[in-house]
Amino acid sequence: MIDIAVDVGSGLTKVQWSEGRAFFPSLSGAVEQSESFDYQEAEGAEVEFRERKFLVGEKAKLSVMPSQLENTLDDRWFESDAYLALFYTALSKTLPEDYSGKIHLCTGLPQAAYRACTEPLIERLAAKHTFRVNGKRYRTSIRREDLQVMPQVMGLFISQLRRDRSLQVQKVALIDVGTYTSDWTIVEDCKTAHWASGGMPVGIADVIRRIKEYLREDLGMTASDAAISRAIRLKKIQWQGKEVDLANKIAEAAFDASQMIIEEIDKRWEGAKDATLIVGGGGGPLFGPAMRTHFAHARVVQDKEPFFSVVNGYYTYLTERRKQKAA
């Protein structure tokens, strides 16, 4: 049996297994026939199952009309075949060609959707799956007892617990900042406090939108989301042969977006004064400074691997559970 952790996020899908990690954009839609010329082959996958064909990742972005791409911000989007296309693509990165066998799987859901959607997701994934990805065939079986679905933010907790076992006896406040959504919770004795848990549609995309507006309105520059994402990582962008420093604008945009999360959290957390605060997810480095400033009395830990923290937590859970069963 193969251990696989999959995080099908609203912006990116990430997968981890014994030999490594991978990620790709959570873009998925049914194939639209078109004639085009590509200077360079787009990354992504063609996925076939149930006599349907989907494109995933950059291939979907180039060949599927935007209105036909799956809406990943809908809490129930996991019920769509486009979700399965992303899930199957993730599995294909971990499995040998023509694989036929069982899978030990851990995946997750946004905190706000966890209670209502966990059982429907389990019923959808705990089954036999036959699919092709880029022409290669796979046959997998996922039993209910081999499937774990947890809140995405708990993946962040488990990934940190692996590095610092003392967290299991502390009060830990967690904020997971994703592409489009952010989740939060408080964990005590490795148990989630439901009254302190929630989520909202705020994330890295809000910073991208603000920078895009600044470039267009102040510099007359049009740039793709991918180019702006790179610019946010580098804190600068090239324009008309010159280097434009974006550090201050990025910090302002991230601070403003952070305030929306902080305002909601403050209604429940009472400042988290006696907690260890962990800020993670792909947006952790962007949103962390504002969190550190606001929660001045909390001990703030910046996740060392924010991009893969959630899926790393899922995989850690699988391996630890296997060790416990072996013992």
N, C-alpha and C positions, 0 to 999 in steps of 0.2 A: 504494500500500500504506500502511496506517495503523499507526503505532507505538503499542502499548498495553501498559502494565505493570499487572498484576493481582496483588494479594496477598490470597489467600483464607485469612484467618487463622481461628483457632479461635474468636475473639470478634468480630472485625470483618473485613469485606471492604473493601479499598481499591483504587482504580483511579486511574491517572494517564495523561494523554494530552496532546497538544499544547496543548489549550485549557483544561486545568485538572485538578482532582482531585475525587474524591468518595469517600464511604464509607457503609457501612450495616452493621447487625448481621448476623453470620453465623448467622441463624436461617432454617431452610428445612425445609419439610415438605409432604407431599402434601395437597391441599385436602380439608378436611372440610366437608360441607354443614351450615350452621347458620343459624338466624334470630337476628338481633341488631340492636340499635340503637346506632349510633356517634354520640356527640355531636360528634366531630371525626374526619374521615377519617384513617385510620392511614397513615403512610408505609410504603412497601414496594412490592412488585411481584407481579404474577401472571404466572407463566412457563409456557409451554406448549411441549412438544416430545415426540416419540415417542408421541403420543396420551395424554400424561400432563400433569397440571396441578399446579403447585407454587406455594405462597405463600412470599415472601421478606421478611425484615426484620420490621418491626413488624406487618405484616399476618399473618405466620406466628405471631407471638407471641400475637395476639388470636384467631386462628381455627383453629389447629392444637393438638391436645392436646399438652402437654409431653412425654409419653411417645412421641409420634410425630415430634417434631423430631429432625433428624439429630444423632447424637453426633459433634461436631466434635473430640473428644479422641482418637478412634481414629486411629492412624497411617494406616490404609487408607481413611479416609472419603472420599478423593478419588475412589474407585471408585463412589460412590453417585450416583444421579440428583439427589439434593438438592444435592450439590456443584456439579453442572453448572448447576442453577438459579441458584445464587449467581454462578457464573462468567458465565452468560449475562446476568444482571442487570447485572453490572459492564460487560460489553461494550456493552450497550444504552445506557449513559450516555455512551458515546464516539462512537457511530455514528449517521449520519443515518437517518431512517426508510426502511425498505425497502432498506437497504444490501445489496449483493451484491458481494463481492470478497474479496481476500486481506488477512490481518492479520499484522503483524510483532509477535510476542508475547514478553514475558519474564514469568515467574512463578517461584514458589519453593516449597520444602518445609521443614519443620522440620529442623534439623541432624541430629537423632537418626534421622529417617526417610529422609534423603537418599539414601544408598547403595542401600537396598532398594527405594525407591519411585520413583526418577527415571524409569527406563525405562518402567514401567507408566503413569506420568502422561503421558509423552511420547506413548505409543501412544494414549492416551485423547484427548488434545487435538489431536494432529496429524491432522486429519481435516476433512471438510466438516460444517458444523453449520447446521441450519435450526431456527429457534425463533421464538417470539413472546414479547414482554414488554409487558404491558399492552395487548395487542391489536395491537402493531406488529410487523411481520415482518422478520426478518433472515436473511441467508444468508451465512455466512462460510466461508473456506477457510484453514486453517493448515497450511502445509507443515512438514515436519520441520526443514528448513534455516532456516526463519523462526521457530523456537521455541527459546527458551533457558529451561532450568529450573536454578535455582541454590539453594544453601542460603539461607534467609531472612536469616541473619545477614550474609551477604556483600552483601546489599542495603544494609545499614547501612554496611559498609566502603566500598562504591562511592560512596554519597552523601557520605561524609566526604572521600573521595579527590578528588571534584570540587572541594571547597573548599580542600583542602590536598594538593597533589601530592607533598609531601615524604613523605607516608605510604607511598608505594610503595617507599621504601628504608629504612623503619623496621620494627621488630617491633611489631605492633599487636595488642593483646588486645581482643576485642569481646564485649560482653554485650548481647543484645537481649531486653528484657523485654516480653512480650506480655500479652494478657488472661488466658490460662490457662496458657501455657507460656513458658519462657525458653530461649534458645539461647546458646551461647558458642563461641568459637574463637580461635585465634591465627593471624595472617597475617604471613608474611615474604616479601618479593619478590613480593607479590600472589598468593601461593600459600597455601592452607589447610594447617595442620599437623593432620593427622587425629588424632594422639595427644592434641591439646589441645582437641578439639572434642566437644561433647555438648549435652544438653538435658534438661529435667525439667519436670514439670507444676506449676510455681510461677509466679505472675504477679499481675497487678492484682486478679484475682478473690479471691485470698487476703486482700488488704487489705480489699476490699469485705465479705467474709465476717466478718472480725474487727470491723469497724465496725458491721455489722448486729447482731452478737451484743451489742456494747456498748450500742447504742441500745435493744435489746429488754430486756436483763437489768438495765441500770442506769437507764434512763429510761422503760421500759415503752412504747417507741415502735416501731411497725412501719413500715418504709419499703421501697420497691421498690429493686432493684439500680440502676435508672436514677437514682432520687433520690439514692442513696448515691454513685453515680459523680459526680454534680454536686456533692454535698457534699464529696467528696474534692478536687475541683478548687478549690472555694471555701474549703476548710478550715473550713466551718461549715454548720449546718443550722437551719431554723426549726422550733420545737416549742412548741406551746401559746402562741403569740404572743411567744416569746422566741428569741433567737439563741443557739444552742449552739456554743461554740468546740470544734472537733474537731482542731485542729492537732497537739496532743501525742499523742492517740490514734492519729491517722493515722501520725505519725512512728514510734510504737512498733510498730504493725502492719507497716509497711513494713520496719523494721529486722529484726523477727523473721523475716519472709518472706525477706529478703535473706540471712540467715544460712544458710538451707538451700542456696541457690545457692553462696554463698561456700565452705561446707564441701565441696561436691562439686568446685568448681573448684580448691581448694587441693590436692586429691589429684594434680593434673596440672600446675598452673601454677607451682608453687614461688614463689608470691608475685608473679609477673609483674614483678619488680623492674626489669628492663631494657626494659620495654615501655611504649608509649603505650596507656592504657586508655580505650576509648570505650564509654560506657553510653548505649544508645539504646532505641528502641521506645517505645510508648505509656506504658510503666511506667518509663522512664528517669528522669524527674524524681522519682518516688517512691523508687526504689531507689538512685539515684545517691549520695546522702549516705552511706549505709552502705558502698557500694563505695569511695568516696573515703577513708573512715576506715580501712577494712581494708587496702586496697592503698596504704599510706602512701608507699611508695617509687616507685610508678608515677606517671607523668604522666597525670592523669585529665582527659579531655575530655568535657563534657556536650553531647550532640547538641542542636543549636539547633532542629531540627524533629523531635522524637522521634516524634510521632504518625505522620508520613508518611515517616520516614527509609527504611524498607525499600522501599516502593513507589517512592520517589524514586530509590533506587539502581538498581532494575530499569529505570526509564525512562532514567536516565543511561546505563546500559549500552547500551540500544537506540540512542540517538542517537549515542553515540560509535562504535559499530560501523558505523552508517550512514555517518558521516564517513570512517572508515577505508576502507570499500568504495569510496566516491566518489573518494578520493585514489588 
